[in-house]
Amino acid sequence: MRYSYNKLWKMLIDRKITKTEMRKKAGISTNILAKMGRDESISMESLAKISTVLQCGLDDIVEIINDKKTEEI
């Protein structure tokens, strides 16, 4: 399973907001922003802070990509 924050980066560009501005407004650390830059998972609390600041849903900022095919039970 992989995470992609490409939707978030595009939204920031469209709204002309820098990553640093978003980080400060959302109250998240530089470490969390770095993890997002590496497409690593972050806490639901951090995702909620970002979506609240940007007034959007979680699915607007993160995409979960399943690399393995799931077997139906």
N, C-alpha and C positions, 0 to 999 in steps of 0.2 A: 504494500500500500504506500502510495506517495501522496504528497500534498503539493498543490500548486497555488501560489498567490498572484499569478499573472493577472487575474481579474482586478485585484486590489491595485497593482502597479498601474494598470491601464486607467482605472478610475482616478487615481491621484493625478496622472498626467492630464486627463480630460478636465479635471477640476482645478488644475494648476496649483496643486498642493505638493510641497516637497515631502519626502519621507520623514525628514526631521520635524517638520511642522506637525505632521500627523502623529508622530511618536510623542511629541510634547503634549499635544491636545488630548491624546488618549491616555497619557500617563503610563506608557509602557517603557521598558528599559531598552538601551541600545543592544543588549544581549538578545532580547526577543526579536528586535528588528533584524539582527544578524542571522538568527535562526530562520526567519522568514525568507531572507535573501538566499539561504541555502535550501529552501523548500523543505524545512524540517517542521515537525509538529510543534505547536505551542498550546498553551492552556486555553480552555474554553473562556475563562475569565478575560484573558487578553483579547481574544477574538470578539467578545462581547463589548469590551471597551472601544475597540476600533469601529465596530459596526454602529455603536451608539453615536460616536463622534461624527461618523460619515453619514449617519441616518440611512442605513441600508441593512439588508439582511446578511446573514452569515454566508449564504450561497452566492452573494454578490462579491465576496472577498476571498473565499477559499474554495478550492476544488479538490476533492479526494479522488485519487486515481487508483483503481484496483488493478495491479499488474497481473495477478494470478486469476485464472478463470475459476469461478466458483462452481462447485458441483451442486446440483439440485438434490435435495434430500427427499 
